Amino acid sequence: MELLDKLKILTDAAKFDVACTSSGVKRNGKKGALGNTVADGICHSFAMDGRCISLLKVLMTNVCVYDCKYCVNRVSQDVERAAFTPRELADLTIGFYRRNYIEGLFLSSSVIKNPDYTCERMIETLALLRGDEYNFNGYIHVKAIPGADPRLLTQLGYLADRMSINIELPSEEGLKRLAPDKTKTSIFKPMGMITDKIEENSYDVVKYRHTPKFVPAGQSTQMIIGATPDTDYKILNLTEGLYQKYSLKRVFFSAYVPVSENKLLPALDTKPPLLREHRLYQADWLLRFYGFHAAELLDAEHPNFNPLVDPKCSWALAHLDQFPIEVNTASREMLLRVPGIGVKSTMRIIQARRMGRLDFEGLRKIGVVLKRAQYFILCSGKMVEGLKVTPDGVLRALISEQGQRDLIERKYEQLSFFDKDQSPVLHREVLKCLTQ
């Protein structure tokens, strides 16, 4: 099979994995090495300065011995198969890097033969990139293979910047039904091993000057949303537990895209639950930066998020007895819980009120979204003049009709390395990378 054909197949097969984002690691360029790694981010993400940055997102192979019902690459699925050799993939990565198409590599793989064999091929690829021939210093995110020998995962971790192990499904029952070849233990055991190794390495790096770094950008995971009947409450509690137990950098949520017909899965004409995915990401943000706990946002009686308002607004509406608060005296914790006041706005409020009392115009200049916040705050003991607060009235005011329409009606489309509309010029450049 031609290299271009392999690239088309394996980049397209990799597009359903969303567990990649900003790197969180910085490694400056150095003499004799190719590339660098910036902390702002990789993989079609946006840096703090607005730059769009990217990496080659590809599978080692889509040949798989597993039969996960939700996966397009499962052994029983009739799809065209391909596999890169470690040399092909290393040369390809460097070719694209030198032409400034990418800034790094996101490498995943189906399980070919067995987990150990798959992991060994990935190690060989990364060793070629990091070795003396290319001395590649750029960002590499690699997917760990559940069930692989811990010694192999350790080797992989010393070659990569970030590792991730996908949980795939939120419950063990879902795994048994849809992914019978995988177990909860095979996923969480290597996740724990990576966490322990990262912690151990952090001490060694301080103690010994030339100690190589193990997964300096940490680890992440991904869950598929909508393939099983698991509630948002269950998913969010699992997410919180993962952050607490394994110190993950991110938990990603992927709206399930029907790829095959199966009685255990949603029908093929089922739309991906994009709004639900969006709400979970909003809730995840509240857990990581706003001091919320999963039990505060959802419970057994209310197991799913309100599609009309975001989780923070939903919490505020359920706790109107705690509002309004005085912005000139309120604690940081309470300011963070006000809809329309973010982390940066909270910091600016605390700094500004040291110099004098704030009014509503001052809050607007600081960056507070008064359209939402005005229902929950006081300035010098006063609300916005003429404002009436009732639960129903606040709910109607907080609903963004246009925003909801955009989210609901948005068409689902995965990005492809080979867009149908790409220019002939770009196509020729891609061929150069393949044939150099």
N, C-alpha and C positions, 0 to 999 in steps of 0.2 A: 504494500500500500504506500502511495506517495505521502510525503511528509505533510503537504498541504491538506490532504484528505484527513489525516490523523488530527491535525490541528482543528479543523472544522468540527469533527465529531467530538473531540475531548474538551474543547472550550464550550461547546453547546451543552454537553453533559454536565459541566461544572456550574452552570448558571443558577441552579436551584439552591446552592449553598450560599447563605447570606452571612455567615459568621466571619466576616472580615470587615475591618474598618481601620481607623487610625491606629498607627503602630504603637504609640506610647513609649517608644524608645528612640534615642538619638545617638547616632554614631557618625562622627565627622569623617570626611574623606582623609585618606592618608597616602603618603608616597608609596607607589608600587601597587596600590589597591584600586579596584574599579568600583566606583559608586560610593554612595553614602546613604545614611538613613536619617530622616528627619522625624521629630516627634509629632509633627502636625498630623500626619496621616498617610495612608496608602489605600489603594483599591477603590477607585472611583468615589472617593470621599472628598470633602472640601476642607482645606486647611483654614486656620484662623485668619489668614490674609486673603481668603477667597479663592485660592488656587484649587483647581481640580486635579487631583493626583491619582495615579492608577497603577495597577500591577497586572501581570499576566495570571489570570485565574483559569486553571486547567487541571484536568485529571491526569494522573499517571496512566491509568487505563480505565475503561468502563466495562471490562470483563469482570464478572463478579460470580462468586460461588454462593452468595446469599440470595434469598428469595423474599425480600422485604416488600410487602404488597404495595406500599405507597411509592416505591422507588422506580424511576424510569429505567434504571440500569440493572434491575434484578435479573437473576439467571433465567427466569421463565419468560421474560419480555423479549419480543422479537424486534431487536434494534441492531443497527450496524455496530460492530465491535472494532476497537482499535486499542493499541498500546504503544506508548513511547518507550524507547530504550533510555536509560539514564543519560547517555551521551547525546542523543537527539534532543532531549528536553533541556539539558544544560546549554547546548549550542544555541538552541532556539531562544532561550531566555536572554542570553548575552547579546544575540543578534537584535532582538527588540529593544534591549536596554541601550545599546550603542546608537540606535536610531531615535532615541528619546521617546519611544512609544510607551514605555513602562518605567516604573521606579522600583519595582520589586516583583516578587513571585508569591502567589498563593497556590500551594500544591496540595491537592487531595487525591484520593484514589478509591476505586472500588477494590474489593478484596479478591485478588487473583491468587489461585491455589490455596493460600492460607494467610493469616495475618502476619506471620513472621516473614514470609517471602515478600509480601507486599511492602512491609516496612524496610526490608533490606534494600529493595530497589529505590525507595525514596531516599534512604541514607546515601546510597551510591550517587544519586543525582545531586544532592546537596553537597556531598563531599567534593564532587567535580567543580561545583560553583565556588565553594569556599577554598578550594585547594590552590596550589601554586600556579596552575595553568591560567585560571581566570582571576583568582583572588578577589572574588566578588564580595563587596562590603555593604551591599544594599539590603533592603528589608526582605525577609522571608517568613511567611506564615505557612505552617504545615499542619495538616490534619493527622493526628495520631490515630493509629488503627487499633480499635478495641480488641483485646485478646492477644496482642503482640507481646513478646517477651520484654519484661521491664528493662533489661540491659539494652535492647534495641531502641526502646523509647528514650532511654537516657542518651544514647548516641545521637538520636534525632534532635533532642532538646538542646544539645551543645552546638548544633549546626543552624538552628532556627532562632528567630527573634520571638515569635509567638507560636504556641501550639493550641490546638482546640480538639476536643472530643465531643462529638454531637450526641446529645441525649436522645434526639429525634422525637420521642413521644413522652408526654408528661407522666404517664403511669406505667407501672409494671404490667398491668392487665393489657394495656394497649400494645406493649412490646410482644407479649405472648401471642396476641391475636394477629398482629400485622408484621412482626419481625421475629419469627420463631427461632432464628439463628442467633439472635442477640439476647443477652440477659442484662439485668440491672447491675449485677456484679461486674460483668466484663466492661461496663462503661465507667462505673464509679471507682473501681479499684485503680486503674491507671490515672484517673483524674486526681485521686488522693496521692498517688505516687509522685506525680508532677508537682503538686502543691508542696509536698514535703521536700522534694529535691530543690525547688526554688528557694524555700526558706533556708535549707542547709547551705546552698550556694551563696546566698546573700551574706552569710557569716564568713565563708571562705574568701569571698572577694575582698572583704575588708581586711582580713588577716593576712592573706597572701597576695602580693602585688600582681602577679601574672596569672592568677586563676582565671580560666575561661568562664564566661558567663553562661548560665543555663536559663534558657527562655527568658531573657531580660524584659520582654514586653508582656509577660504573664500568659495566662491561658483564658480561653473563652469557650462557649458552647452554644448550641442552637436547639430550639424546640419547634416542631411542626405544629401549627395551630389549625384546628378544624378537621383533622383526619380522624380524630376520636371524640367521643362525647365529653371529654374532660372540661370542667368549668374553669372560668377565669380565676376563681378562688383557689382551686387546686394548683393551677399553673403559677400564680403569683406566690403562693406559699412555698412551692418548690424553688422558685427563683430566689426568694429571700434566703432559703436554706443553703442554696448553692453559694451565694455570696458570703454567708457566714462561715460555712464549713470549709470551702475550698478557695476562698479569696479570689474568685474569678474577676477578671477585668470587665467582661460583658457577658450577658445572656441575651442571645438574639432570638427573635421570634419570626417564623416564616409561615405566612398564610399558605395553607395547603392548596396546591394546584392539581386538580384531577388529571392524572396522566394515564390511567388505565381503568377499565371497568371491573369492579369487584363488589360483591354483595356486602363486604365488610367496610367498604369505603363510600364516601359521598358520590352521588351520580356524576357522570362526566360533564353534565351541563351546570353543575354547581359552581357558582362564582367564588373565587378566593375571598375569604373573610378579611378584606383589607382594613375595614374600619375597626374590627376587633383587634387585629394585629397592631394598629395605631394606638388604640387604648392601652394595650399591654405595654407598649414602649413608653407611653406617657406615665403609666404606673411605675414602671421600672426606673424611670428618671426620679420619681418621687422617693423611691426607696433609697437610691444612691446619693441624692443631693439635697433632699428636702426634709429628711428626718422622719419620714413616715414608716410605718410598719404594715405588712400585708393585712394583718387582722383589723387595722383601722379602716382600710379601704373596702374590704369585702368580708362577708361572713356567710355562714351556712344558709341564712334566710335570704341573703342577697348575693348569690354566687357569681353573678356576671355584671360587667360594667354597663352603665347607662350609655346607650349609643348617642344620646342627644347632647351630652355635656362631657367634658373631660373629667378624669378621676378626681382631680383636685377640686374642681367646682362641685362635683357630686358630693364629696366629703363636706365641703363648706355648707352646702344646702342642708345636709343632714345634721349639722351642728350649728345652726343659727343661734343657739343659746350662748355660744362662745363669742359672738360678734354683736356689735362692731367693736373693734379695738382702737385704742388711741395710738396713732403712728409715732407720736413724739415720745412715748414712754414704753411701748410694747417690746417684749423680748424678741430676740432674733428668731427663736423657735416659732412664735406666733406670727411674726411678719412673713415667714416662709410659707405659712399655711393660708395666706390670703390670696385668692384668685387675682391674677393680674400683677402680682409682685413676685419677681424671680430672685434667683440667688444674687445676681449683680445689683439689682435694685435694692435688695435688703441691705447689702453692704454699703451702698451709697446713702441710704436713709440713715443708717447708724452713724456714718461719718458726718453727714450734713447736720443732723440734729444736735451735734456737739457744739456747733457754731450758732445755732438759733433754732426757733420753732419753725416747723414746716407747715405750709399750707397746700391746698390742692394743686395750685399752679406750680409750686415747687416740686411736688411729686411727679407731675406730668413731665417737667424738664429732666428729672432724674431718670425717667424711663418707665415709670409705673403705668400700666394699662388701666386708666381710670374707668373705662367703659365697664370693666369687670370689678375692679377693686372698690369702687365708690360705694357699693352696697355693704361692704364689710369693714369700713374704716371710719375713724373720726380724725379731724384735724383741730386741735385745741378744743375738743369736746363737741364739735359741730360736724354734721354731715353736709353733703352737697345740698345747697339750697333747693327746696321744693321736691327733694327725692323721697318717695314713699317706698318702704320695704315690706313686701309680703312674700311668702314662699313661692307662690305661683308667679308673681310679677318678676322676681329675681330669676326664676327658672327661664321664663320667656326671654328675659334680657340676655341671659348667658348663652342661649342657643344661637350659634352662628349658622343660619340657614344656608348661606352660600358655601361656607366651609364644609358643612355636612353633605351638600349636593356634590361638591367636587370629590369628596372621599368616596361616596357611594357610587357615583356614576363613572369614576375613573376606570379606564380600561387597564387590565393587567397585561403587562408586556415585559418580558425578560430581555435584557440587553444581550446582544450577540456580538462576538468579535467580527463576524462576517455579516454585517447588515446588508440587506438587499439593495439599499440605496447608496452603498459606499462607492466612492469614485474609482474609476479605473487607475488613477494615479496611486491611490492608497493600495489597491490590489497589487500593483507592480512592486511597491515597496515591501509588502508582505512577502512576496515571492523572493525578493532579494535576501530577506532574512533567512528564508528556507534553503536557499541555494548557495549561499556564500561559502 
